[in-house]
Structures are given as C-alpha cells and as structure tokens.
Amino acid sequence: PDLALKSVGTVIANSSKDRDKSLFSNFFGMLSLYQPIYDPDVILDPDTSIGNCWSFSGSQGFVVVDFRRLILPESFTIDHISSSISLNQISSAPKTMTLIGYDNGKEVVNYGDFTYNKDGFPIQNFPFKYEQQNIPISSIRLTILDNHGCDFTCLYRFRLHGSLY
C-alpha cells in the first residue's frame, strides 16, 4: 500500500521553497496564462493531472515527509505526466534523487541514489535493498539532486510502499 497519502495522516514537515506564487507561463509563445503553484503536500494526493504538481525553482530541492506511525518501507514511486502530453518534454521531471529515513529526527538509513528515466513509464517504482526494509522510520527526506534540464522542477506524486511497524 501507499503509506504517503494525506488521507492516512501523512504530512509534509519541511521542504525547499516553492516557485513564485504569481508565476506566469508562456503557452506556445503566444499568450501568457496563470499557472497555479501548489504547496508540497500536493505530492501526497493521487491527482496527477497536468500542472497538479509541487514546483520549485532550479533543479535541486527537498521534501521531508512525516508518517503518523513507524513504518517499514520497501520501495518508493515517483509519478510524472507522460512526455506525450507535456509541453516541455518532461524536462522538469526529477532525475537523480536520494532518500534518507529518520526516526524521531535521527538519521537511521540512507537508501541511496535513484534515477527517474524520463523516457520510461510516467510511474516508476524504486525498490530498497532487502537489509534496508527492516529499519523502522517515522519520516523520510527525498532530495532531488537534478532534473532533466529545465529551470524548475515539478514533482507530481511521491508514494512510499511498505507496512506499518
């Protein structure tokens, strides 16, 4: 199951700064349209329609996700929109990411680095090593180290799979 859902009490504890809330984007170079900017907790919501993402300036950012109970994570999933419906060929998608698990604010496990393949499926799952799956955590930090070449990064959905401790 997905343990990183707002509906089960999961919350965003901290994050890097969002993009400017008054941002305007250029649509096909002809008209300027308001592009809403969502708070980071949008990544804990199953709605991944176009533009319904957490967007931050640049290619590096982070988000800390707190869980209501201790969990034993087995894998995580990143969702992005398909390149076939994106105006920027998903260059805003995260590329290289690292995850660190915490229990009561203390680092307990570094899950390592992972790469989102923009030419792969829009929903990509990344399993953790077996020995990492037996360490209970109360929060996790997802750090995005770079994207696929855009001046901003857009994270549509973050899922964490596993079981309750």
MDTraj code that builds the backbone (N, CA, C; nanometers):
import mdtraj as md
import numpy as np

residues = "PRO ASP LEU ALA LEU LYS SER VAL GLY THR VAL ILE ALA ASN SER SER LYS ASP ARG ASP LYS SER LEU PHE SER ASN PHE PHE GLY MET LEU SER LEU TYR GLN PRO ILE TYR ASP PRO ASP VAL ILE LEU ASP PRO ASP THR SER ILE GLY ASN CYS TRP SER PHE SER GLY SER GLN GLY PHE VAL VAL VAL ASP PHE ARG ARG LEU ILE LEU PRO GLU SER PHE THR ILE ASP HIS ILE SER SER SER ILE SER LEU ASN GLN ILE SER SER ALA PRO LYS THR MET THR LEU ILE GLY TYR ASP ASN GLY LYS GLU VAL VAL ASN TYR GLY ASP PHE THR TYR ASN LYS ASP GLY PHE PRO ILE GLN ASN PHE PRO PHE LYS TYR GLU GLN GLN ASN ILE PRO ILE SER SER ILE ARG LEU THR ILE LEU ASP ASN HIS GLY CYS ASP PHE THR CYS LEU TYR ARG PHE ARG LEU HIS GLY SER LEU TYR".split()
xyz = np.array([
    [0.0817, -0.1214, 0.0000],
    [0.0000, 0.0000, 0.0000],
    [0.0854, 0.1268, 0.0000],
    [0.0240, 0.2353, -0.0441],
    [0.0904, 0.3655, -0.0422],
    [0.0733, 0.4263, 0.0959],
    [0.1832, 0.4430, 0.1680],
    [0.1795, 0.4982, 0.3036],
    [0.1973, 0.6497, 0.3050],
    [0.2215, 0.7089, 0.1878],
    [0.2449, 0.8532, 0.1785],
    [0.1230, 0.9232, 0.1181],
    [0.0110, 0.9093, 0.1853],
    [-0.1127, 0.9747, 0.1420],
    [-0.1608, 1.0701, 0.2505],
    [-0.2069, 1.1882, 0.2097],
    [-0.2659, 1.2810, 0.3068],
    [-0.3838, 1.2166, 0.3778],
    [-0.4589, 1.1356, 0.3051],
    [-0.5813, 1.0768, 0.3603],
    [-0.5557, 0.9812, 0.4771],
    [-0.4318, 0.9356, 0.4947],
    [-0.3993, 0.8494, 0.6093],
    [-0.3183, 0.9245, 0.7152],
    [-0.3088, 1.0560, 0.7011],
    [-0.2430, 1.1374, 0.8020],
    [-0.0987, 1.1734, 0.7742],
    [-0.0465, 1.1359, 0.6599],
    [0.0906, 1.1717, 0.6237],
    [0.0959, 1.3219, 0.5935],
    [0.2027, 1.3878, 0.6381],
    [0.2153, 1.5328, 0.6194],
    [0.3548, 1.5692, 0.5697],
    [0.3644, 1.6864, 0.5121],
    [0.4937, 1.7430, 0.4737],
    [0.5455, 1.8224, 0.5933],
    [0.6613, 1.7850, 0.6453],
    [0.7193, 1.8517, 0.7618],
    [0.8078, 1.9695, 0.7224],
    [0.8711, 1.9601, 0.6050],
    [0.9635, 2.0636, 0.5620],
    [0.9875, 2.0459, 0.4127],
    [1.0264, 2.1537, 0.3485],
    [1.0581, 2.1459, 0.2052],
    [1.1393, 2.2670, 0.1639],
    [1.1995, 2.2570, 0.0471],
    [1.2643, 2.3740, -0.0100],
    [1.1555, 2.4686, -0.0592],
    [1.1936, 2.5883, -0.0947],
    [1.0988, 2.6931, -0.1303],
    [1.0267, 2.6621, -0.2613],
    [0.8952, 2.6892, -0.2639],
    [0.8144, 2.6764, -0.3847],
    [0.8560, 2.7828, -0.4853],
    [0.8086, 2.7653, -0.6085],
    [0.8255, 2.8713, -0.7078],
    [0.7385, 2.9896, -0.6681],
    [0.7646, 3.1038, -0.7275],
    [0.6875, 3.2256, -0.7027],
    [0.5394, 3.2005, -0.7297],
    [0.4548, 3.2313, -0.6330],
    [0.3109, 3.2052, -0.6434],
    [0.2438, 3.2860, -0.7538],
    [0.3054, 3.3905, -0.8021],
    [0.2438, 3.4715, -0.9069],
    [0.3027, 3.4407, -1.0441],
    [0.3619, 3.3259, -1.0572],
    [0.4286, 3.2882, -1.1809],
    [0.3332, 3.2850, -1.3003],
    [0.3797, 3.3387, -1.4106],
    [0.3058, 3.3275, -1.5362],
    [0.3901, 3.2450, -1.6312],
    [0.3226, 3.1633, -1.7122],
    [0.3982, 3.0833, -1.8070],
    [0.3562, 3.1173, -1.9483],
    [0.4456, 3.0977, -2.0407],
    [0.4199, 3.1282, -2.1801],
    [0.3699, 3.0022, -2.2498],
    [0.2524, 3.0085, -2.3072],
    [0.1880, 2.8944, -2.3708],
    [0.2046, 2.9051, -2.5215],
    [0.2867, 2.8173, -2.5799],
    [0.3157, 2.8173, -2.7234],
    [0.3703, 2.9514, -2.7715],
    [0.4280, 3.0312, -2.6835],
    [0.4888, 3.1577, -2.7215],
    [0.3889, 3.2654, -2.7609],
    [0.2598, 3.2417, -2.7415],
    [0.1600, 3.3378, -2.7876],
    [0.0882, 3.4097, -2.6744],
    [0.0458, 3.3370, -2.5730],
    [-0.0262, 3.4032, -2.4660],
    [0.0268, 3.3626, -2.3309],
    [0.0107, 3.4519, -2.2418],
    [0.0577, 3.4276, -2.1063],
    [-0.0610, 3.3848, -2.0215],
    [-0.0490, 3.2692, -1.9573],
    [-0.1564, 3.2141, -1.8761],
    [-0.1088, 3.1988, -1.7318],
    [-0.2005, 3.2210, -1.6381],
    [-0.1654, 3.1998, -1.4987],
    [-0.1466, 3.0511, -1.4746],
    [-0.0387, 3.0168, -1.4132],
    [-0.0109, 2.8775, -1.3792],
    [-0.0132, 2.8670, -1.2272],
    [-0.1139, 2.7994, -1.1706],
    [-0.1179, 2.7902, -1.0245],
    [0.0033, 2.7150, -0.9703],
    [0.0482, 2.7558, -0.8541],
    [0.1602, 2.6909, -0.7884],
    [0.1054, 2.6230, -0.6626],
    [0.1293, 2.4939, -0.6504],
    [0.0753, 2.4164, -0.5398],
    [0.1784, 2.3976, -0.4292],
    [0.1280, 2.3838, -0.3074],
    [0.2133, 2.3543, -0.1934],
    [0.2686, 2.2121, -0.2058],
    [0.3773, 2.1808, -0.1350],
    [0.4388, 2.0481, -0.1467],
    [0.3455, 1.9323, -0.1126],
    [0.2429, 1.9555, -0.0298],
    [0.1567, 1.8431, 0.0070],
    [0.0754, 1.7878, -0.1090],
    [0.0788, 1.8544, -0.2247],
    [0.0112, 1.8018, -0.3432],
    [0.0736, 1.6684, -0.3866],
    [0.1994, 1.6436, -0.3485],
    [0.2645, 1.5175, -0.3873],
    [0.2096, 1.3982, -0.3098],
    [0.1289, 1.4259, -0.2061],
    [0.0683, 1.3191, -0.1261],
    [-0.0755, 1.2923, -0.1684],
    [-0.1140, 1.3475, -0.2813],
    [-0.2507, 1.3371, -0.3333],
    [-0.2473, 1.2559, -0.4628],
    [-0.3428, 1.1645, -0.4823],
    [-0.3420, 1.0810, -0.6038],
    [-0.3675, 1.1549, -0.7354],
    [-0.4140, 1.2807, -0.7315],
    [-0.4449, 1.3536, -0.8547],
    [-0.3161, 1.3994, -0.9229],
    [-0.2858, 1.3404, -1.0375],
    [-0.1643, 1.3773, -1.1117],
    [-0.1995, 1.4382, -1.2475],
    [-0.3069, 1.5158, -1.2514],
    [-0.3429, 1.5818, -1.3767],
    [-0.2387, 1.6888, -1.4098],
    [-0.2325, 1.7281, -1.5360],
    [-0.1304, 1.8226, -1.5824],
    [-0.1286, 1.9479, -1.4959],
    [-0.0105, 1.9845, -1.4481],
    [0.0075, 2.1043, -1.3675],
    [-0.0199, 2.0866, -1.2193],
    [-0.0750, 1.9739, -1.1802],
    [-0.1071, 1.9494, -1.0388],
    [0.0148, 1.8885, -0.9706],
    [0.1194, 1.9705, -0.9579],
    [0.2470, 1.9226, -0.9035],
    [0.3049, 2.0259, -0.8087],
    [0.4033, 1.9817, -0.7296],
    [0.4805, 2.0742, -0.6479],
    [0.5980, 2.1193, -0.7335],
    [0.6066, 2.2478, -0.7545],
    [0.7079, 2.3044, -0.8423],
    [0.8005, 2.3950, -0.7621],
    [0.9302, 2.3781, -0.7845],
    [1.0264, 2.4661, -0.7189],
    [1.1300, 2.5120, -0.8201],
    [1.1874, 2.6287, -0.7963],
    [1.2859, 2.6868, -0.8872],
    [1.4140, 2.6061, -0.8866],
    [1.4742, 2.5950, -1.0028],
    [1.6011, 2.5255, -1.0155],
    [1.5854, 2.3755, -1.0255],
    [1.6965, 2.3075, -1.0165],
    [1.6971, 2.1619, -1.0338],
    [1.7198, 2.0858, -0.9038],
    [1.7378, 2.1589, -0.7919],
    [1.7630, 2.0927, -0.6644],
    [1.6616, 2.1374, -0.5606],
    [1.6119, 2.0407, -0.4845],
    [1.5172, 2.0712, -0.3785],
    [1.4963, 1.9489, -0.2911],
    [1.4194, 1.9667, -0.1851],
    [1.3956, 1.8543, -0.0951],
    [1.2565, 1.8643, -0.0343],
    [1.2104, 1.7524, 0.0156],
    [1.0859, 1.7468, 0.0904],
    [1.1021, 1.6417, 0.1992],
    [1.0518, 1.6731, 0.3198],
    [1.0539, 1.5787, 0.4317],
    [0.9094, 1.5383, 0.4578],
    [0.8854, 1.4076, 0.4553],
    [0.7519, 1.3519, 0.4736],
    [0.7462, 1.2826, 0.6093],
    [0.6477, 1.3219, 0.6921],
    [0.6280, 1.2612, 0.8241],
    [0.5093, 1.1657, 0.8201],
    [0.5261, 1.0504, 0.8833],
    [0.4208, 0.9493, 0.8898],
    [0.3613, 0.9468, 1.0301],
    [0.2358, 0.9091, 1.0406],
    [0.1681, 0.9060, 1.1717],
    [0.2234, 0.7979, 1.2624],
    [0.2711, 0.6897, 1.2023],
    [0.3250, 0.5767, 1.2787],
    [0.4583, 0.5342, 1.2186],
    [0.5316, 0.4522, 1.2907],
    [0.6546, 0.3953, 1.2354],
    [0.6183, 0.3021, 1.1203],
    [0.6997, 0.3066, 1.0170],
    [0.6752, 0.2214, 0.9004],
    [0.8022, 0.1485, 0.8605],
    [0.7828, 0.0404, 0.7861],
    [0.8932, -0.0360, 0.7271],
    [0.8814, -0.0222, 0.5756],
    [0.9525, 0.0738, 0.5165],
    [0.9402, 0.0962, 0.3721],
    [1.0103, -0.0116, 0.2903],
    [0.9486, -0.0466, 0.1766],
    [1.0057, -0.1442, 0.0851],
    [1.0474, -0.0820, -0.0468],
    [0.9765, 0.0236, -0.0886],
    [1.0076, 0.0905, -0.2141],
    [0.9382, 0.2257, -0.2175],
    [0.9741, 0.3064, -0.3168],
    [0.9020, 0.4313, -0.3382],
    [0.8719, 0.4453, -0.4863],
    [0.7744, 0.5292, -0.5165],
    [0.7317, 0.5514, -0.6541],
    [0.7260, 0.7015, -0.6803],
    [0.7737, 0.7405, -0.7965],
    [0.7624, 0.8782, -0.8442],
    [0.6695, 0.8771, -0.9647],
    [0.5695, 0.9658, -0.9613],
    [0.4781, 0.9837, -1.0742],
    [0.5085, 1.1162, -1.1420],
    [0.5032, 1.1164, -1.2727],
    [0.5122, 1.2388, -1.3519],
    [0.4155, 1.2218, -1.4673],
    [0.3832, 1.3300, -1.5350],
    [0.2972, 1.3151, -1.6518],
    [0.3774, 1.2546, -1.7669],
    [0.3085, 1.1979, -1.8618],
    [0.3727, 1.1382, -1.9785],
    [0.4335, 1.2461, -2.0675],
    [0.5460, 1.2157, -2.1302],
    [0.6085, 1.3114, -2.2214],
    [0.5194, 1.3393, -2.3421],
    [0.4274, 1.2490, -2.3732],
    [0.3399, 1.2692, -2.4889],
    [0.2371, 1.3804, -2.4664],
    [0.2148, 1.4219, -2.3404],
    [0.1187, 1.5291, -2.3137],
    [0.1837, 1.6516, -2.2498],
    [0.3144, 1.6518, -2.2380],
    [0.3862, 1.7617, -2.1737],
    [0.4353, 1.8626, -2.2764],
    [0.4282, 1.9905, -2.2406],
    [0.4793, 2.0949, -2.3295],
    [0.6314, 2.1030, -2.3272],
    [0.6946, 2.0584, -2.2186],
    [0.8403, 2.0705, -2.2085],
    [0.9113, 1.9349, -2.2172],
    [0.8442, 1.8347, -2.2734],
    [0.9033, 1.7014, -2.2876],
    [0.9547, 1.6477, -2.1544],
    [0.8874, 1.6820, -2.0499],
    [0.9128, 1.6468, -1.9098],
    [1.0551, 1.6760, -1.8625],
    [1.1147, 1.7818, -1.9178],
    [1.2476, 1.8203, -1.8692],
    [1.2412, 1.8701, -1.7247],
    [1.1204, 1.9012, -1.6748],
    [1.1052, 1.9450, -1.5361],
    [1.0960, 1.8276, -1.4381],
    [1.0921, 1.7065, -1.4902],
    [1.0830, 1.5883, -1.4027],
    [1.2119, 1.5708, -1.3230],
    [1.2012, 1.5226, -1.1981],
    [1.3225, 1.4915, -1.1223],
    [1.4071, 1.3891, -1.1985],
    [1.5363, 1.3973, -1.1834],
    [1.6247, 1.3000, -1.2475],
    [1.6937, 1.2155, -1.1410],
    [1.7906, 1.2733, -1.0714],
    [1.8627, 1.1999, -0.9688],
    [1.8099, 1.2406, -0.8313],
    [1.7803, 1.1391, -0.7498],
    [1.7225, 1.1628, -0.6175],
    [1.7942, 1.0775, -0.5146],
    [1.7929, 1.1235, -0.3916],
    [1.8435, 1.0448, -0.2812],
    [1.7388, 1.0452, -0.1702],
    [1.7296, 0.9349, -0.0973],
    [1.6337, 0.9247, 0.0129],
    [1.7047, 0.8845, 0.1408],
    [1.6641, 0.9500, 0.2510],
    [1.7179, 0.9188, 0.3827],
    [1.6009, 0.9001, 0.4782],
    [1.6033, 0.7920, 0.5556],
    [1.4996, 0.7633, 0.6532],
    [1.5409, 0.8100, 0.7908],
    [1.4426, 0.8594, 0.8689],
    [1.4657, 0.9117, 1.0034],
    [1.3691, 0.8479, 1.1019],
    [1.4114, 0.8398, 1.2267],
    [1.3229, 0.8043, 1.3365],
    [1.3429, 0.9091, 1.4448],
    [1.2378, 0.9828, 1.4760],
    [1.2425, 1.0927, 1.5732],
    [1.3549, 1.1915, 1.5434],
    [1.3701, 1.2275, 1.4168],
    [1.4688, 1.3276, 1.3773],
    [1.6100, 1.2771, 1.3621],
    [1.6360, 1.1510, 1.3929],
    [1.7704, 1.0950, 1.3825],
    [1.7795, 1.0089, 1.2564],
    [1.8848, 1.0348, 1.1756],
    [1.9040, 0.9557, 1.0540],
    [1.9307, 0.8101, 1.0912],
    [1.8517, 0.7184, 1.0316],
    [1.8697, 0.5770, 1.0614],
    [1.9052, 0.4942, 0.9382],
    [1.8745, 0.5441, 0.8187],
    [1.9089, 0.4686, 0.6985],
    [1.9191, 0.5613, 0.5774],
    [2.0282, 0.5434, 0.5011],
    [2.0447, 0.6132, 0.3741],
    [2.0113, 0.5124, 0.2646],
    [1.9028, 0.5364, 0.1938],
    [1.8577, 0.4417, 0.0916],
    [1.9382, 0.4511, -0.0373],
    [2.0129, 0.5588, -0.0554],
    [2.0980, 0.5725, -0.1735],
    [2.0394, 0.6643, -0.2788],
    [2.1002, 0.6591, -0.3979],
    [2.0603, 0.7431, -0.5103],
    [1.9759, 0.6629, -0.6082],
    [1.8826, 0.7320, -0.6716],
    [1.7919, 0.6706, -0.7677],
    [1.7755, 0.7656, -0.8857],
    [1.7486, 0.7106, -1.0046],
    [1.7345, 0.7920, -1.1245],
    [1.6003, 0.7669, -1.1917],
    [1.5252, 0.8759, -1.2115],
    [1.3995, 0.8709, -1.2846],
    [1.4325, 0.8823, -1.4329],
    [1.3871, 0.7848, -1.5121],
    [1.4137, 0.7812, -1.6553],
    [1.3003, 0.8516, -1.7289],
    [1.3271, 0.9702, -1.7839],
    [1.2216, 1.0470, -1.8498],
    [1.1687, 0.9779, -1.9752],
    [1.2426, 0.8820, -2.0277],
    [1.1972, 0.8080, -2.1450],
    [1.1250, 0.6788, -2.1072],
    [1.1137, 0.6518, -1.9784],
    [1.0439, 0.5329, -1.9298],
    [0.8967, 0.5618, -1.9052],
    [0.8318, 0.4737, -1.8312],
    [0.6920, 0.4938, -1.7951],
    [0.6788, 0.6143, -1.7025],
    [0.5655, 0.6850, -1.7065],
    [0.5483, 0.8017, -1.6194],
    [0.5485, 0.7665, -1.4708],
    [0.5084, 0.6453, -1.4353],
    [0.5075, 0.6000, -1.2964],
    [0.6215, 0.4994, -1.2807],
    [0.7209, 0.5340, -1.1978],
    [0.8389, 0.4485, -1.1819],
    [0.8598, 0.4135, -1.0353],
    [0.8799, 0.2841, -1.0116],
    [0.8989, 0.2321, -0.8764],
    [1.0455, 0.1977, -0.8532],
    [1.0943, 0.2277, -0.7316],
    [1.2333, 0.2057, -0.6956],
    [1.2393, 0.1248, -0.5659],
    [1.2738, -0.0032, -0.5742],
    [1.2803, -0.0858, -0.4523],
    [1.4054, -0.0547, -0.3705],
    [1.3905, -0.0689, -0.2381],
    [1.5042, -0.0555, -0.1484],
    [1.5708, -0.1913, -0.1327],
    [1.6973, -0.1908, -0.0922],
    [1.7674, -0.3158, -0.0655],
    [1.7000, -0.3884, 0.0498],
    [1.7053, -0.5199, 0.0477],
    [1.6375, -0.6008, 0.1485],
    [1.6761, -0.5615, 0.2906],
    [1.8056, -0.5416, 0.3148],
    [1.8504, -0.5094, 0.4507],
    [1.8004, -0.3717, 0.4969],
    [1.7644, -0.2850, 0.4038],
    [1.7106, -0.1534, 0.4388],
    [1.5617, -0.1606, 0.4753],
    [1.4941, -0.2665, 0.4357],
    [1.3499, -0.2787, 0.4558],
    [1.3120, -0.3178, 0.5979],
    [1.4080, -0.3507, 0.6806],
    [1.3806, -0.3928, 0.8181],
    [1.4089, -0.2836, 0.9209],
    [1.4277, -0.1616, 0.8748],
    [1.4590, -0.0495, 0.9634],
    [1.3371, 0.0421, 0.9709],
    [1.2742, 0.0521, 1.0896],
    [1.1555, 0.1375, 1.1010],
    [1.1918, 0.2861, 1.0937],
    [1.1060, 0.3628, 1.0260],
    [1.1266, 0.5076, 1.0147],
    [0.9960, 0.5807, 1.0471],
    [1.0114, 0.7056, 1.0912],
    [0.8947, 0.7901, 1.1164],
    [0.8849, 0.9033, 1.0139],
    [0.9932, 0.9266, 0.9394],
    [0.9921, 1.0272, 0.8333],
    [1.0983, 0.9927, 0.7294],
    [1.0830, 1.0556, 0.6134],
    [1.1787, 1.0315, 0.5056],
    [1.2054, 1.1630, 0.4345],
    [1.3301, 1.1827, 0.3948],
    [1.3681, 1.3026, 0.3196],
    [1.4024, 1.2606, 0.1769],
    [1.3283, 1.3176, 0.0839],
    [1.3560, 1.2995, -0.0583],
    [1.4286, 1.4243, -0.1053],
    [1.5512, 1.4073, -0.1513],
    [1.6285, 1.5187, -0.2049],
    [1.6431, 1.4984, -0.3549],
    [1.6025, 1.5976, -0.4296],
    [1.6183, 1.5941, -0.5755],
    [1.7479, 1.6666, -0.6063],
    [1.8406, 1.5938, -0.6673],
    [1.9739, 1.6474, -0.6941],
    [1.9825, 1.7185, -0.8283],
    [1.8984, 1.6767, -0.9239],
    [1.8914, 1.7439, -1.0533],
    [1.7649, 1.7003, -1.1265],
    [1.7359, 1.7696, -1.2374],
    [1.6231, 1.7327, -1.3212],
    [1.6736, 1.7062, -1.4622],
    [1.5854, 1.7079, -1.5599],
    [1.6234, 1.6742, -1.6972],
    [1.6501, 1.7981, -1.7826],
    [1.6898, 1.9098, -1.7198],
    [1.7360, 2.0265, -1.7942],
    [1.6481, 2.1496, -1.7908],
    [1.5456, 2.1520, -1.7101],
    [1.4546, 2.2667, -1.7017],
    [1.5022, 2.3641, -1.5932],
    [1.4525, 2.4886, -1.5968],
    [1.4901, 2.5864, -1.4945],
    [1.4037, 2.5754, -1.3691],
    [1.3127, 2.4803, -1.3672],
    [1.2338, 2.4491, -1.2480],
    [1.2096, 2.2993, -1.2460],
    [1.1722, 2.2473, -1.1302],
    [1.1449, 2.1047, -1.1138],
    [1.0012, 2.0886, -1.0690],
    [0.9359, 1.9862, -1.1215],
    [0.7969, 1.9600, -1.0889],
    [0.7833, 1.8151, -1.0420],
    [0.7383, 1.7973, -0.9174],
    [0.7166, 1.6643, -0.8616],
    [0.5659, 1.6435, -0.8495],
    [0.5135, 1.5463, -0.9236],
    [0.3699, 1.5216, -0.9241],
    [0.3241, 1.4367, -0.8062],
    [0.3928, 1.3279, -0.7833],
    [0.3487, 1.2413, -0.6742],
    [0.4663, 1.1610, -0.6204],
    [0.4655, 1.1459, -0.4892],
    [0.5619, 1.0616, -0.4187],
    [0.4814, 0.9580, -0.3421],
    [0.5157, 0.8334, -0.3612],
    [0.4492, 0.7245, -0.2875],
    [0.5571, 0.6453, -0.2125],
    [0.5220, 0.6011, -0.0952],
    [0.6119, 0.5139, -0.0199],
    [0.5345, 0.3865, 0.0126],
    [0.5921, 0.2737, -0.0273],
    [0.5256, 0.1440, -0.0106],
    [0.5952, 0.0649, 0.0981],
    [0.5178, -0.0079, 0.1753],
    [0.5715, -0.0897, 0.2824],
    [0.4618, -0.1306, 0.3766],
    [0.4989, -0.1436, 0.5028],
    [0.3999, -0.1861, 0.6031],
    [0.4199, -0.1061, 0.7317],
    [0.3187, -0.1099, 0.8160],
    [0.3291, -0.0468, 0.9467],
    [0.4177, -0.1314, 1.0363],
    [0.4933, -0.0649, 1.1218],
    [0.5850, -0.1354, 1.2122],
    [0.5103, -0.1875, 1.3328],
])
top = md.Topology()
chain = top.add_chain()
for i, resn in enumerate(residues, 1):
    res = top.add_residue(resn, chain, resSeq=i)
    for name in ("N", "CA", "C"):
        top.add_atom(name, md.element.get_by_symbol(name[0]), res)
traj = md.Trajectory(xyz[None], top)
